[in-house]
Amino acid sequence: MRKFTALKYIGFLGLLISSTYLNAQEENPLFDNYISLDYENKKTYTIAQVNVVGTETRDTNAIKSIVKLREGDEIVLASDRIGRGVKSLWRLGIFSNVEILLDDIIDDAIYLTIKLEESPTLSRIEFKGVKKSWTDDLTSAVQESVRIGGILTQNGRSESVQKIKTFYKSKGFPDAEITIDQNSHPTKANSVIAVFTVAPKDRMKIGKISFDGNEYVSDRKLRKLMKETKKKGTIFKKSKFVESDFEEDKKNILAHYNKLGYRDATFLGDSLWVNVDNNLELKVKLSEGSQYVYRNISWKGNSLYTDNQLAGVLGIVPGDIYNEELLAKRLEFSLDGRDVSSLYMDNGYLFFQATPTELSVQNDSIDLEMRIYEGPQATIDKVSIAGNDRTNENVVRRTIRTVPGDKFSRSNIIRSQRELQNLGYFNPENMDIQTPVNPDRGTVDIEYTLEETPSDQLELSAGFGGFSGLIGTLGVSFNNFSINNITKKESWSPLPTGDGQRLSVRIQSNGRFFRSYNASFTDPWLGGKKPNSFTIGFTGSEFNNSQFGGGFLNILRGFVGLGSSLKFPDDFFVSNTVLNLESIKLDRYGGIFIVDSGNFKNLNLNQTISRSSIDQPLFPRRGSRLSLSVQFTPPYSLFRKDDFWILTEAEKTELHQNALLELGSRGREGYFNQVLGSGMTQAEENVEQEENSRKFGFLEYHKWRFDAEWYFNIAGKLVMAASAKMGYLGSYNDALGTVPFERFELGGDGLSNQNSGITGTDIIALRGYDLQDLSVNTGRRGNAAIFNKFTVELRYPLSLNPTSTIYATTFFQAGNAWNEFRDYNPFDLYRSVGVGVRVFLPMFGLLGFDYGFGLDKVIEGNSNPGLGQLSKFSIILGFEPD
């Protein structure tokens, strides 16, 4: 039976304290009736009913479990149990108001109500006054503090504002003001939108950076060492002050001082203030200290090599400036292999250690003792390979130079990595080599982890070839082909792969008068035991100018080649021998050669000695590639009578009669008397053409090519590439002269003039110039017999992803070509400068663009040409021009 009293707002003391302590936002009555309780006698009640109101998205049973108040539980009202339940609900952070109310007491049963108000959830984040390009970065930053679908707490609001301030400070806006508004969502119930409004104020740029205390290193050099903290007006860098970047820049400065021997250099402080121009001024105070030098360098613990041998490799002598970074490189690891560690590790001493210890430091002199621990020699135990999903394991194993049972050699591991990269089958950026050591057994395992990358190429292109119209090209190259897997269905993708063989097919035609086709097959490991390559292939080309009133040209060539690795002078050298048999047929095909008709045979042997030490094929960063080749034919004229090509008078008469029959009686006078552009009459020119066709029926010549490329990693990813190319075509018999084929064509982009390559001409691109810009290309004698070309490039990669390798380049190029050796002048060169970009897509090969300026280009009739006339835009498709 309920008991009532006249005292107002007297209730259960424990419930009153808990509710008023945790729910001070608004005053709520604890009871809807006035109940008198006896606090002297702490009576136990049974919870008859617990109602949960004010929540629609939360499970009521879960809420009862959290507050630990369920029907049937016993409770002493004077305890703090209800207060603890209120705290538990508050800690969830999802309610804006929590109350536990006593509804009624009937005998020993009580009735409770849990009254809740849900906090609204965050449905969207918006920004005002923010650059669109910064929105994603800001969203990512604040989402760590305010989560979509979560509750927008006061702590989260504060953290978000601070993160936005930090972001704007990094952009040079230290005074940015940020406000946050919480707006109700127009369509979603109990949802809000957080709107961050940013007032960036003025950007603070660094107007001046000065230094105090530096005597040995200039202010200019110190500012250059600061990679991120730059003053206003610096090219390619924004001026802003970011404290974390400034701290990194100070480390760069100290590292530079340490290289110069100032190992005590330190910063004494720095000041930053806003000047009258509203720009930041930064002043850095430092102390350089003394410059240290090496006084004595001694060795201890070495037994395999003498002190003089180790000192020779170290390359640091007493009196040299102290340089801790150089010392570490010469002891542990140097890119050029000149370090003491390589000396030992290439001989199996994997456990080798070299510890430089300072014995004495007096004034500016340091005495060093190199303490050597040679340890035992390590033997390779297991060599494991993983990640070669398409390439057969034997292809990888025959490439690497680490074999179980051999002594450990670090240079062999580096060389193995380079050779695997040069295969072109694996991603060089994700190639990993681990060397787990078993010191108890004195062995080491070599673990190669590879990632296959597409290596096959598809060439599908079309281009406008001037009067020849549209020229289409279709070519495929399968660079990891396998003849042995032809019968294995699972290896077809689309052709059988895995053995490292190369199959290439290419067709080019304009459908009217030109077509060219070639195919080749290469096995780099003939027999599978030694790196002896075998190549076989053929090419064919046809030109038919009959529809233009001209003649035709037909060339067929077959070739077979053998290559092998050499051990001398070192094992980077490769020998390659190719036997070529070529047939060239001309029928009144004029305009290019000093012969326009005849059948010509070209049987030659090409011997090439090359050396390649580049680190990877697509974007080399270091190493070199050298090649010297000689191509020669038999000296047929030694076995034939002198002047065998000269026509007799009877042969000349027959030649003229046949020509006149075609011309008719009206052309007789002009045939014998009219002088042509060549300086001869038609009759004289016909005689010369016929004699030349006899003279060169069996081509005899010797042809030399030298190509060299060097790559230097200047800084970071920036690479300098330098190359030199030279060629010379000579004859055995001065009376015969130089053959009209196998010459050099310098100029153009190396792509649009590829059609002339069917005559055996070497196409040499010269960026910035068209073919007609070089006088040697406009003469009647055809192309040149000698050429020089030199190139220097600066390359920077934009992407080294194997699916799209992209780099930008700027170049300086110079070259020229001559008909005779007596005209040769190595200093008479056509120079050009320009920029370009290269994109390599594994499936489609190379795509590139060059924009070059011919510095020595002459524009007839214009003594002061503009940049547009001096420049040339070139496209590279499928391959890098020679």
Secondary structure, 3 states (H helix, E strand, C coil): CCCCCCCCCCCCHHHHHHHHHHCCCCCCCCECCCCCCCCCCCCEEEEEEEEEECCCCCCHHHHHHHHCCCCCCEEECCCCHHHHHHHHHHHCCCEEEEEEEEEEEECCEEEEEEEEEECCEEEEEEEECCCHHHHHHHHHHHCCCCCCCCECCHHHHHHHHHHHHHHHHHCCCCCCEEEEEEEECCCCCCEEEEEEEEECCCCCCEEEEEEECCCCCCHHHHHHHCCCCCCCCCCCCCCCCCHHHHHHHHHHHHHHHHHCCCCCCEEEEEEEEECCCCCEEEEEEEECCCCCEEEEEEEECCCCCCHHHHHHHHCCCCCCECCHHHHHHHHCCCCCCCCHHHHHHCCCCCCCEEEEEEEEEECCEEEEEEEEECCCCCEEEEEEEECCCCCCHHHHHHHCCCCCCCECCHHHHHHHHHHHHHHCCECHHHCEEECCEECCCCEEEEEEECCECCCCEEEEEEEECHHHCEEEEEEEEEEEECCCCCCCHHHECCCEECCCEEEEEEEEECCCCEEEEEEEEEECCCCCCCCEEEEEEEEEEEEECHHHCCCEEEEEEEEEEEEEECCCCCCCEEEEEEEEEEEEEEECCCCCCCCCCEEEEEEEEEEEEEEECCCCCCCCCCEEEEEEEEEECCCHHHHCCCCCCCCCHHHHHHHHHHHHHHHCHHHHHHHHHCECCCCCEHHHHHHHHHHHHHHCCECCCEEEEEEEEEEEEEECCEEEEEEEEEEEEECCCCCCCCCCCCCEEECCCCCCCHHHHHHCCEEECCCCCCHHHCHHHCCCCCCECEEEEEEEEEEEEEEEECCEEEEEEEEEEEEEEECCHHHCCCCCCEEEEEEEEEEEECCCEEEEEEEEEECCCCCCCCCCCCHHHHEEEEEEECCCCC
